[in-house]
Amino acid sequence: MRLFEDAQKLIEQESITPNEAGVTDLLETLVQEMGLETRSEVISSSRRNLIAGPEQPKVLFCTHTDTVPPYYPFSEDDGFLYGRGACDTKGISACFLEAGRRLLQQGAKDFGYLWVVGEEVDNVGAIKANESIRADHLIVGEPTENLLALGHKGCLGVRLDVEGKAAHSAYPNQGVSANHILLEAIQKIRNQDFGVDPILGSSSVNIGTIAGGVAANVLAPQAGASVLIRVVTEMEEAEQRVLQALDKLDSETRERVSVDFYLKMHRCFTTEVEGFETTIVSYGTDLPFMPDVGKLYLMGPGSILDAHTAYEKISKAQMIEAVDLYVDLALKLMGED
C-alpha cells in the first residue's frame, strides 16, 4: 500500500534533531505530488518548518519531523513497521498524507499540513509556527493508539545546585557535605504535594540525574541534580510548590541550594469531538507552544510506550484505522459553521 511505502521512505530518512532537512525535503516532494502548494518557515540555515495547502485552512494536520537518537533502520513484518520514528511520528505523517489523498478524492480541499522541527529538544519549530500560522482546527499527530486525547500534563524542569565545603570525612564538623544537603533537598521535593487535576490526574516527580563529590573520604564541595515534574496545575503554582518544599530546609542549609527552572511546558487541554473515543496522555507535545494556531486536537496511531525505544514500532492495522479516523475528523471539522 502507498501508506506503508511512504512510511518506509520516511523512516529510512534519518532525522535526529537537528538533522531534519532530508525528511522535510521528502515530505515536500510527497505533498507536491498531491498537487498542494508548499512554503517554508526558516528556523536556521539548514532547518525549516514545512507548510502545505491553503494559507489559512479550516483543518491543519501537524506533527514533527525530528526523532530522538540513535537511528534504527527500517524493517517490517506482517503486523508492524519498525525503526526510529515509526510511531513518533513518521508513521503518523504517512497516515496524514494518505488521509489527504482521500480527502482530495472526495472533493475536500480546505485542509493543509504543517511539519515542524525540534519537538524532541526545544519545540523551536512550534514556537515559530505559533507566530504566523493560522487555521480553524489544528490536528496534532502523536501516538495515542488512535484515541482522541483530551489533554496532557505539563513539564517543569528543575535544576538544583548545592555549594558545600570540602573537608576530611573523619572530621565532618570541619566542612559541609553538598551531597548530604542535595539528598535532603530532593527528599523535600519528593514529599511535596504537586496537585491532582480531575482530567489529567496526578502530578509526578522524577529525579533524572544526580552528581556530586570528589571521593568517598571527602565531604562533597559541590553537588547537583536535575528533576522533572509532570505538572497538572498552572506552571506558576508548581514553581511555588518547589520553592515551598525547599524552604522547609533550615535557613543556613537553604542558602546553599540554588534553583533554576530550566524547562517549562504548560499543561494542555484539547477538544472533545462527538463519536471519537478519548484518552489522557502524560507525555509532552508541541501543543502548548501553538495555542494561537487553531483549536487543538491530539490523536495518532501507535503507542507512546514504543516511542524512544530500540524496538520502536507501529501497527499496520492501526495506521489503516488512523487514516479513516483522520478523514472522518477532518470532514466533521470542515463541516462546522
BALOBA-1460 file (C-alpha; in Angstrom, 3 decimals):
// residues 337
<rec num="1" residu="m" x="0.000" y="0.000" z="0.000"/>
<rec num="2" residu="r" x="1.112" y="3.586" z="-0.642"/>
<rec num="3" residu="l" x="0.560" y="4.242" z="3.065"/>
<rec num="4" residu="f" x="3.266" y="1.792" z="4.115"/>
<rec num="5" residu="e" x="5.565" y="2.768" z="1.240"/>
<rec num="6" residu="d" x="5.507" y="6.404" z="2.387"/>
<rec num="7" residu="a" x="6.164" y="5.358" z="5.978"/>
<rec num="8" residu="q" x="9.139" y="3.257" z="4.885"/>
<rec num="9" residu="k" x="10.668" y="6.147" z="2.925"/>
<rec num="10" residu="l" x="10.249" y="8.477" z="5.891"/>
<rec num="11" residu="i" x="11.695" y="6.024" z="8.427"/>
<rec num="12" residu="e" x="14.654" y="5.307" z="6.168"/>
<rec num="13" residu="q" x="15.488" y="9.024" z="6.135"/>
<rec num="14" residu="e" x="17.410" y="9.686" z="9.360"/>
<rec num="15" residu="s" x="16.248" y="12.902" z="11.034"/>
<rec num="16" residu="i" x="17.687" y="13.027" z="14.538"/>
<rec num="17" residu="t" x="17.395" y="16.589" z="15.869"/>
<rec num="18" residu="p" x="18.615" y="18.923" z="14.310"/>
<rec num="19" residu="n" x="19.097" y="16.901" z="11.120"/>
<rec num="20" residu="e" x="15.530" y="17.242" z="9.802"/>
<rec num="21" residu="a" x="16.373" y="18.632" z="6.357"/>
<rec num="22" residu="g" x="16.266" y="15.344" z="4.446"/>
<rec num="23" residu="v" x="12.886" y="14.214" z="5.724"/>
<rec num="24" residu="t" x="11.463" y="17.723" z="5.259"/>
<rec num="25" residu="d" x="12.560" y="17.648" z="1.614"/>
<rec num="26" residu="l" x="10.964" y="14.227" z="1.184"/>
<rec num="27" residu="l" x="7.675" y="15.377" z="2.695"/>
<rec num="28" residu="e" x="7.675" y="18.405" z="0.404"/>
<rec num="29" residu="t" x="8.025" y="16.143" z="-2.628"/>
<rec num="30" residu="l" x="5.188" y="13.903" z="-1.437"/>
<rec num="31" residu="v" x="2.720" y="16.744" z="-0.837"/>
<rec num="32" residu="q" x="3.636" y="18.447" z="-4.098"/>
<rec num="33" residu="e" x="2.792" y="15.170" z="-5.864"/>
<rec num="34" residu="m" x="-0.679" y="15.586" z="-4.331"/>
<rec num="35" residu="g" x="-0.952" y="18.960" z="-6.066"/>
<rec num="36" residu="l" x="-0.556" y="21.088" z="-2.931"/>
<rec num="37" residu="e" x="1.490" y="24.265" z="-2.860"/>
<rec num="38" residu="t" x="4.252" y="24.407" z="-0.248"/>
<rec num="39" residu="r" x="6.108" y="27.122" z="1.611"/>
<rec num="40" residu="s" x="8.668" y="27.220" z="4.403"/>
<rec num="41" residu="e" x="9.385" y="28.921" z="7.690"/>
<rec num="42" residu="v" x="13.140" y="29.183" z="8.124"/>
<rec num="43" residu="i" x="14.427" y="28.185" z="11.553"/>
<rec num="44" residu="s" x="18.134" y="28.218" z="10.682"/>
<rec num="45" residu="s" x="20.327" y="27.832" z="7.610"/>
<rec num="46" residu="s" x="19.621" y="24.073" z="7.496"/>
<rec num="47" residu="r" x="16.272" y="23.763" z="9.266"/>
<rec num="48" residu="r" x="12.747" y="24.744" z="8.293"/>
<rec num="49" residu="n" x="9.096" y="24.144" z="9.034"/>
<rec num="50" residu="l" x="7.118" y="22.913" z="6.033"/>
<rec num="51" residu="i" x="3.618" y="24.226" z="5.318"/>
<rec num="52" residu="a" x="1.380" y="22.903" z="2.544"/>
<rec num="53" residu="g" x="-2.082" y="23.784" z="1.288"/>
<rec num="54" residu="p" x="-4.210" y="26.931" z="1.629"/>
<rec num="55" residu="e" x="-2.950" y="29.991" z="3.502"/>
<rec num="56" residu="q" x="-5.458" y="29.640" z="6.380"/>
<rec num="57" residu="p" x="-7.259" y="26.311" z="6.048"/>
<rec num="58" residu="k" x="-10.174" y="25.011" z="8.015"/>
<rec num="59" residu="v" x="-8.121" y="21.977" z="9.121"/>
<rec num="60" residu="l" x="-4.360" y="21.719" z="9.533"/>
<rec num="61" residu="f" x="-2.637" y="18.363" z="10.081"/>
<rec num="62" residu="c" x="0.525" y="18.849" z="12.123"/>
<rec num="63" residu="t" x="3.380" y="16.780" z="13.535"/>
<rec num="64" residu="h" x="7.155" y="16.956" z="13.916"/>
<rec num="65" residu="t" x="9.942" y="15.802" z="11.631"/>
<rec num="66" residu="d" x="12.710" y="15.140" z="14.154"/>
<rec num="67" residu="t" x="13.421" y="11.985" z="16.148"/>
<rec num="68" residu="v" x="15.454" y="11.093" z="19.197"/>
<rec num="69" residu="p" x="18.782" y="9.272" z="18.818"/>
<rec num="70" residu="p" x="20.040" y="6.742" z="17.965"/>
<rec num="71" residu="y" x="18.898" y="5.829" z="14.479"/>
<rec num="72" residu="y" x="17.409" y="2.360" z="13.954"/>
<rec num="73" residu="p" x="16.856" y="1.160" z="10.366"/>
<rec num="74" residu="f" x="13.525" y="0.250" z="8.842"/>
<rec num="75" residu="s" x="12.152" y="-3.280" z="8.959"/>
<rec num="76" residu="e" x="8.710" y="-4.844" z="8.883"/>
<rec num="77" residu="d" x="6.706" y="-7.993" z="9.424"/>
<rec num="78" residu="d" x="3.082" y="-8.859" z="8.754"/>
<rec num="79" residu="g" x="1.782" y="-6.703" z="11.613"/>
<rec num="80" residu="f" x="4.217" y="-3.866" z="12.214"/>
<rec num="81" residu="l" x="6.655" y="-1.358" z="10.768"/>
<rec num="82" residu="y" x="9.839" y="-0.905" z="12.816"/>
<rec num="83" residu="g" x="12.577" y="1.717" z="13.009"/>
<rec num="84" residu="r" x="13.350" y="5.073" z="14.544"/>
<rec num="85" residu="g" x="10.360" y="7.349" z="14.103"/>
<rec num="86" residu="a" x="7.970" y="4.516" z="13.223"/>
<rec num="87" residu="c" x="5.355" y="5.781" z="15.680"/>
<rec num="88" residu="d" x="6.988" y="9.051" z="16.721"/>
<rec num="89" residu="t" x="5.987" y="10.312" z="14.218"/>
<rec num="90" residu="k" x="6.837" y="9.174" z="10.674"/>
<rec num="91" residu="g" x="4.135" y="6.530" z="10.514"/>
<rec num="92" residu="i" x="1.714" y="9.261" z="11.542"/>
<rec num="93" residu="s" x="2.982" y="11.543" z="8.770"/>
<rec num="94" residu="a" x="2.286" y="8.742" z="6.285"/>
<rec num="95" residu="c" x="-1.272" y="8.477" z="7.641"/>
<rec num="96" residu="f" x="-1.695" y="12.238" z="7.240"/>
<rec num="97" residu="l" x="-0.597" y="12.004" z="3.628"/>
<rec num="98" residu="e" x="-2.944" y="9.116" z="2.847"/>
<rec num="99" residu="a" x="-5.836" y="10.906" z="4.571"/>
<rec num="100" residu="g" x="-5.111" y="13.981" z="2.454"/>
<rec num="101" residu="r" x="-5.249" y="11.952" z="-0.762"/>
<rec num="102" residu="r" x="-8.560" y="10.517" z="0.335"/>
<rec num="103" residu="l" x="-9.933" y="13.971" z="1.162"/>
<rec num="104" residu="l" x="-8.896" y="15.316" z="-2.244"/>
<rec num="105" residu="q" x="-10.584" y="12.365" z="-3.941"/>
<rec num="106" residu="q" x="-13.775" y="13.300" z="-2.083"/>
<rec num="107" residu="g" x="-13.509" y="16.918" z="-3.195"/>
<rec num="108" residu="a" x="-12.456" y="18.317" z="0.184"/>
<rec num="109" residu="k" x="-9.802" y="20.986" z="-0.259"/>
<rec num="110" residu="d" x="-9.934" y="23.171" z="2.860"/>
<rec num="111" residu="f" x="-7.078" y="21.421" z="4.671"/>
<rec num="112" residu="g" x="-3.321" y="21.675" z="4.843"/>
<rec num="113" residu="y" x="-0.189" y="20.395" z="6.528"/>
<rec num="114" residu="l" x="2.343" y="21.737" z="8.994"/>
<rec num="115" residu="w" x="5.536" y="19.832" z="9.786"/>
<rec num="116" residu="v" x="7.731" y="21.399" z="12.472"/>
<rec num="117" residu="v" x="11.294" y="20.802" z="13.626"/>
<rec num="118" residu="g" x="12.703" y="20.383" z="17.109"/>
<rec num="119" residu="e" x="9.843" y="18.832" z="19.082"/>
<rec num="120" residu="e" x="12.165" y="16.334" z="20.748"/>
<rec num="121" residu="v" x="14.500" y="19.034" z="22.095"/>
<rec num="122" residu="d" x="13.209" y="22.596" z="22.428"/>
<rec num="123" residu="n" x="9.961" y="22.927" z="20.387"/>
<rec num="124" residu="v" x="11.596" y="25.670" z="18.332"/>
<rec num="125" residu="g" x="9.537" y="24.854" z="15.236"/>
<rec num="126" residu="a" x="6.226" y="25.006" z="17.081"/>
<rec num="127" residu="i" x="7.173" y="28.283" z="18.762"/>
<rec num="128" residu="k" x="7.980" y="29.774" z="15.351"/>
<rec num="129" residu="a" x="4.772" y="28.430" z="13.768"/>
<rec num="130" residu="n" x="2.659" y="29.976" z="16.522"/>
<rec num="131" residu="e" x="3.789" y="33.413" z="15.404"/>
<rec num="132" residu="s" x="2.237" y="33.270" z="11.936"/>
<rec num="133" residu="i" x="0.439" y="30.016" z="11.032"/>
<rec num="134" residu="r" x="-3.332" y="30.038" z="11.446"/>
<rec num="135" residu="a" x="-6.154" y="27.543" z="10.909"/>
<rec num="136" residu="d" x="-9.564" y="26.901" z="12.409"/>
<rec num="137" residu="h" x="-8.561" y="23.453" z="13.685"/>
<rec num="138" residu="l" x="-5.100" y="22.007" z="14.394"/>
<rec num="139" residu="i" x="-4.903" y="18.196" z="14.452"/>
<rec num="140" residu="v" x="-1.580" y="17.214" z="16.022"/>
<rec num="141" residu="g" x="-0.333" y="13.689" z="15.428"/>
<rec num="142" residu="e" x="1.340" y="11.817" z="18.287"/>
<rec num="143" residu="p" x="0.964" y="8.151" z="19.292"/>
<rec num="144" residu="t" x="-2.309" y="7.911" z="21.266"/>
<rec num="145" residu="e" x="-3.380" y="4.467" z="19.986"/>
<rec num="146" residu="n" x="-5.954" y="6.236" z="17.805"/>
<rec num="147" residu="l" x="-7.796" y="7.738" z="20.769"/>
<rec num="148" residu="l" x="-8.575" y="11.452" z="20.834"/>
<rec num="149" residu="a" x="-6.531" y="12.800" z="23.734"/>
<rec num="150" residu="l" x="-8.307" y="15.409" z="25.832"/>
<rec num="151" residu="g" x="-5.072" y="16.834" z="27.110"/>
<rec num="152" residu="h" x="-1.669" y="16.166" z="28.562"/>
<rec num="153" residu="k" x="0.379" y="17.095" z="31.587"/>
<rec num="154" residu="g" x="2.952" y="19.840" z="31.559"/>
<rec num="155" residu="c" x="6.663" y="19.563" z="32.390"/>
<rec num="156" residu="l" x="8.669" y="21.605" z="34.861"/>
<rec num="157" residu="g" x="12.413" y="21.012" z="34.732"/>
<rec num="158" residu="v" x="14.224" y="21.900" z="37.950"/>
<rec num="159" residu="r" x="17.996" y="22.123" z="38.306"/>
<rec num="160" residu="l" x="19.345" y="22.017" z="41.877"/>
<rec num="161" residu="d" x="22.933" y="23.076" z="42.611"/>
<rec num="162" residu="v" x="24.447" y="22.913" z="46.068"/>
<rec num="163" residu="e" x="27.610" y="24.578" z="47.396"/>
<rec num="164" residu="g" x="29.278" y="22.690" z="50.212"/>
<rec num="165" residu="k" x="32.668" y="22.902" z="51.901"/>
<rec num="166" residu="a" x="35.249" y="20.188" z="51.412"/>
<rec num="167" residu="a" x="36.774" y="18.532" z="54.478"/>
<rec num="168" residu="h" x="38.248" y="15.230" z="55.556"/>
<rec num="169" residu="s" x="35.408" y="12.787" z="56.148"/>
<rec num="170" residu="a" x="36.902" y="11.824" z="59.515"/>
<rec num="171" residu="y" x="36.222" y="15.391" z="60.685"/>
<rec num="172" residu="p" x="32.748" y="16.238" z="59.278"/>
<rec num="173" residu="n" x="32.392" y="19.212" z="61.609"/>
<rec num="174" residu="q" x="35.116" y="20.944" z="59.582"/>
<rec num="175" residu="g" x="33.085" y="21.055" z="56.380"/>
<rec num="176" residu="v" x="29.643" y="20.854" z="54.796"/>
<rec num="177" residu="s" x="28.652" y="18.000" z="52.500"/>
<rec num="178" residu="a" x="26.878" y="19.230" z="49.378"/>
<rec num="179" residu="n" x="25.757" y="15.646" z="48.775"/>
<rec num="180" residu="h" x="24.000" y="15.445" z="52.139"/>
<rec num="181" residu="i" x="22.213" y="18.731" z="51.506"/>
<rec num="182" residu="l" x="21.228" y="17.681" z="47.996"/>
<rec num="183" residu="l" x="19.711" y="14.433" z="49.239"/>
<rec num="184" residu="e" x="17.720" y="16.326" z="51.854"/>
<rec num="185" residu="a" x="16.517" y="18.865" z="49.271"/>
<rec num="186" residu="i" x="15.492" y="16.098" z="46.880"/>
<rec num="187" residu="q" x="13.518" y="14.370" z="49.610"/>
<rec num="188" residu="k" x="11.677" y="17.596" z="50.425"/>
<rec num="189" residu="i" x="10.640" y="17.892" z="46.762"/>
<rec num="190" residu="r" x="9.635" y="14.224" z="46.538"/>
<rec num="191" residu="n" x="7.438" y="14.631" z="49.631"/>
<rec num="192" residu="q" x="5.759" y="17.759" z="48.266"/>
<rec num="193" residu="d" x="2.171" y="17.642" z="47.014"/>
<rec num="194" residu="f" x="2.154" y="18.907" z="43.420"/>
<rec num="195" residu="g" x="-1.571" y="18.505" z="42.942"/>
<rec num="196" residu="v" x="-4.216" y="16.476" z="41.158"/>
<rec num="197" residu="d" x="-6.391" y="17.530" z="38.228"/>
<rec num="198" residu="p" x="-9.794" y="15.880" z="37.617"/>
<rec num="199" residu="i" x="-8.948" y="15.342" z="33.934"/>
<rec num="200" residu="l" x="-5.160" y="14.978" z="33.852"/>
<rec num="201" residu="g" x="-4.794" y="13.025" z="37.087"/>
<rec num="202" residu="s" x="-1.854" y="13.211" z="39.497"/>
<rec num="203" residu="s" x="1.435" y="15.005" z="39.086"/>
<rec num="204" residu="s" x="4.665" y="13.023" z="39.340"/>
<rec num="205" residu="v" x="8.293" y="13.740" z="40.219"/>
<rec num="206" residu="n" x="11.339" y="12.130" z="38.620"/>
<rec num="207" residu="i" x="14.904" y="12.604" z="39.836"/>
<rec num="208" residu="g" x="16.650" y="12.311" z="36.499"/>
<rec num="209" residu="t" x="20.338" y="12.934" z="37.238"/>
<rec num="210" residu="i" x="22.477" y="13.296" z="40.366"/>
<rec num="211" residu="a" x="26.161" y="14.227" z="40.542"/>
<rec num="212" residu="g" x="28.460" y="15.370" z="43.300"/>
<rec num="213" residu="g" x="31.560" y="14.821" z="45.352"/>
<rec num="214" residu="v" x="35.185" y="14.023" z="44.598"/>
<rec num="215" residu="a" x="35.985" y="10.975" z="46.756"/>
<rec num="216" residu="a" x="34.466" y="8.732" z="49.398"/>
<rec num="217" residu="n" x="36.646" y="10.209" z="52.145"/>
<rec num="218" residu="v" x="35.953" y="13.868" z="51.294"/>
<rec num="219" residu="l" x="32.889" y="15.919" z="52.169"/>
<rec num="220" residu="a" x="31.465" y="16.933" z="48.783"/>
<rec num="221" residu="p" x="32.185" y="20.564" z="47.855"/>
<rec num="222" residu="q" x="29.541" y="20.636" z="45.094"/>
<rec num="223" residu="a" x="26.523" y="18.584" z="44.058"/>
<rec num="224" residu="g" x="23.662" y="18.907" z="41.633"/>
<rec num="225" residu="a" x="20.552" y="17.180" z="40.347"/>
<rec num="226" residu="s" x="18.027" y="17.516" z="37.530"/>
<rec num="227" residu="v" x="14.393" y="16.962" z="38.432"/>
<rec num="228" residu="l" x="11.417" y="16.699" z="36.075"/>
<rec num="229" residu="i" x="7.906" y="17.256" z="37.388"/>
<rec num="230" residu="r" x="4.864" y="16.272" z="35.313"/>
<rec num="231" residu="v" x="2.645" y="19.248" z="36.055"/>
<rec num="232" residu="v" x="-1.165" y="19.168" z="36.296"/>
<rec num="233" residu="t" x="-1.577" y="22.636" z="37.852"/>
<rec num="234" residu="e" x="-0.744" y="26.066" z="36.495"/>
<rec num="235" residu="m" x="3.013" y="26.347" z="35.976"/>
<rec num="236" residu="e" x="3.428" y="29.194" z="38.455"/>
<rec num="237" residu="e" x="1.781" y="27.111" z="41.170"/>
<rec num="238" residu="a" x="4.143" y="24.198" z="40.510"/>
<rec num="239" residu="e" x="7.159" y="26.514" z="40.740"/>
<rec num="240" residu="q" x="5.910" y="27.890" z="44.043"/>
<rec num="241" residu="r" x="5.468" y="24.381" z="45.424"/>
<rec num="242" residu="v" x="9.091" y="23.565" z="44.581"/>
<rec num="243" residu="l" x="10.259" y="26.665" z="46.445"/>
<rec num="244" residu="q" x="7.952" y="25.910" z="49.370"/>
<rec num="245" residu="a" x="9.434" y="22.415" z="49.626"/>
<rec num="246" residu="l" x="12.982" y="23.779" z="49.690"/>
<rec num="247" residu="d" x="12.052" y="26.425" z="52.250"/>
<rec num="248" residu="k" x="11.416" y="23.553" z="54.684"/>
<rec num="249" residu="l" x="15.209" y="23.240" z="54.927"/>
<rec num="250" residu="d" x="16.803" y="25.188" z="57.776"/>
<rec num="251" residu="s" x="17.837" y="28.674" z="56.725"/>
<rec num="252" residu="e" x="21.613" y="28.058" z="56.575"/>
<rec num="253" residu="t" x="21.130" y="24.919" z="54.516"/>
<rec num="254" residu="r" x="18.623" y="26.619" z="52.190"/>
<rec num="255" residu="e" x="21.123" y="29.351" z="51.385"/>
<rec num="256" residu="r" x="23.436" y="26.730" z="49.892"/>
<rec num="257" residu="v" x="20.825" y="25.493" z="47.395"/>
<rec num="258" residu="s" x="20.264" y="27.341" z="44.105"/>
<rec num="259" residu="v" x="17.292" y="26.578" z="41.861"/>
<rec num="260" residu="d" x="16.900" y="27.011" z="38.117"/>
<rec num="261" residu="f" x="13.616" y="26.269" z="36.354"/>
<rec num="262" residu="y" x="15.195" y="25.253" z="33.056"/>
<rec num="263" residu="l" x="12.114" y="23.818" z="31.301"/>
<rec num="264" residu="k" x="8.517" y="24.999" z="31.309"/>
<rec num="265" residu="m" x="5.947" y="23.159" z="29.208"/>
<rec num="266" residu="h" x="2.456" y="24.096" z="30.285"/>
<rec num="267" residu="r" x="-0.312" y="21.555" z="30.723"/>
<rec num="268" residu="c" x="-2.620" y="21.402" z="27.727"/>
<rec num="269" residu="f" x="-6.322" y="20.710" z="27.239"/>
<rec num="270" residu="t" x="-7.735" y="19.809" z="23.831"/>
<rec num="271" residu="t" x="-11.151" y="19.495" z="22.220"/>
<rec num="272" residu="e" x="-13.564" y="16.598" z="22.538"/>
<rec num="273" residu="v" x="-15.437" y="15.535" z="19.404"/>
<rec num="274" residu="e" x="-18.625" y="13.509" z="19.453"/>
<rec num="275" residu="g" x="-18.155" y="9.981" z="18.156"/>
<rec num="276" residu="f" x="-14.426" y="9.726" z="18.934"/>
<rec num="277" residu="e" x="-13.120" y="7.659" z="21.835"/>
<rec num="278" residu="t" x="-10.960" y="9.676" z="24.218"/>
<rec num="279" residu="t" x="-7.939" y="9.302" z="26.477"/>
<rec num="280" residu="i" x="-5.456" y="11.352" z="28.520"/>
<rec num="281" residu="v" x="-1.693" y="11.214" z="27.955"/>
<rec num="282" residu="s" x="1.133" y="12.127" z="30.318"/>
<rec num="283" residu="y" x="3.893" y="12.925" z="27.835"/>
<rec num="284" residu="g" x="4.594" y="16.348" z="26.355"/>
<rec num="285" residu="t" x="3.915" y="17.549" z="22.813"/>
<rec num="286" residu="d" x="4.150" y="20.685" z="20.683"/>
<rec num="287" residu="l" x="0.551" y="21.662" z="21.540"/>
<rec num="288" residu="p" x="1.281" y="24.025" z="24.462"/>
<rec num="289" residu="f" x="3.565" y="26.021" z="22.162"/>
<rec num="290" residu="m" x="0.923" y="26.526" z="19.450"/>
<rec num="291" residu="p" x="-2.123" y="27.925" z="21.283"/>
<rec num="292" residu="d" x="-2.776" y="30.588" z="18.636"/>
<rec num="293" residu="v" x="-2.617" y="28.381" z="15.542"/>
<rec num="294" residu="g" x="-6.093" y="26.892" z="15.918"/>
<rec num="295" residu="k" x="-8.419" y="24.833" z="18.079"/>
<rec num="296" residu="l" x="-6.341" y="21.902" z="19.319"/>
<rec num="297" residu="y" x="-6.799" y="18.147" z="18.806"/>
<rec num="298" residu="l" x="-4.375" y="15.300" z="19.563"/>
<rec num="299" residu="m" x="-4.623" y="11.830" z="18.003"/>
<rec num="300" residu="g" x="-2.494" y="9.256" z="16.248"/>
<rec num="301" residu="p" x="-1.710" y="5.562" z="15.785"/>
<rec num="302" residu="g" x="0.959" y="3.784" z="17.790"/>
<rec num="303" residu="s" x="1.831" y="3.558" z="21.478"/>
<rec num="304" residu="i" x="3.988" y="6.058" z="23.341"/>
<rec num="305" residu="l" x="5.427" y="3.049" z="25.196"/>
<rec num="306" residu="d" x="7.151" y="2.030" z="21.938"/>
<rec num="307" residu="a" x="8.468" y="5.526" z="21.160"/>
<rec num="308" residu="h" x="12.103" y="6.337" z="22.013"/>
<rec num="309" residu="t" x="12.942" y="2.623" z="22.337"/>
<rec num="310" residu="a" x="15.199" y="0.271" z="20.393"/>
<rec num="311" residu="y" x="12.102" y="-1.667" z="19.293"/>
<rec num="312" residu="e" x="10.035" y="1.343" z="18.164"/>
<rec num="313" residu="k" x="7.165" y="0.135" z="16.002"/>
<rec num="314" residu="i" x="3.716" y="0.984" z="14.667"/>
<rec num="315" residu="s" x="0.828" y="-1.335" z="13.910"/>
<rec num="316" residu="k" x="-0.195" y="-1.546" z="10.264"/>
<rec num="317" residu="a" x="-3.793" y="-2.133" z="11.336"/>
<rec num="318" residu="q" x="-3.737" y="0.998" z="13.485"/>
<rec num="319" residu="m" x="-2.295" y="3.005" z="10.602"/>
<rec num="320" residu="i" x="-5.145" y="1.940" z="8.323"/>
<rec num="321" residu="e" x="-7.630" y="2.800" z="11.068"/>
<rec num="322" residu="a" x="-5.934" y="6.166" z="11.631"/>
<rec num="323" residu="v" x="-6.401" y="7.183" z="8.000"/>
<rec num="324" residu="d" x="-10.141" y="6.588" z="8.330"/>
<rec num="325" residu="l" x="-10.233" y="8.498" z="11.627"/>
<rec num="326" residu="y" x="-8.308" y="11.469" z="10.238"/>
<rec num="327" residu="v" x="-10.601" y="11.652" z="7.208"/>
<rec num="328" residu="d" x="-13.708" y="11.453" z="9.395"/>
<rec num="329" residu="l" x="-12.402" y="14.035" z="11.844"/>
<rec num="330" residu="a" x="-11.318" y="16.452" z="9.110"/>
<rec num="331" residu="l" x="-14.649" y="16.198" z="7.292"/>
<rec num="332" residu="k" x="-16.526" y="16.747" z="10.535"/>
<rec num="333" residu="l" x="-14.469" y="19.824" z="11.389"/>
<rec num="334" residu="m" x="-14.649" y="21.208" z="7.864"/>
<rec num="335" residu="g" x="-18.423" y="20.864" z="8.001"/>
<rec num="336" residu="e" x="-18.738" y="23.010" z="11.118"/>
<rec num="337" residu="d" x="-20.003" y="26.565" z="10.788"/>
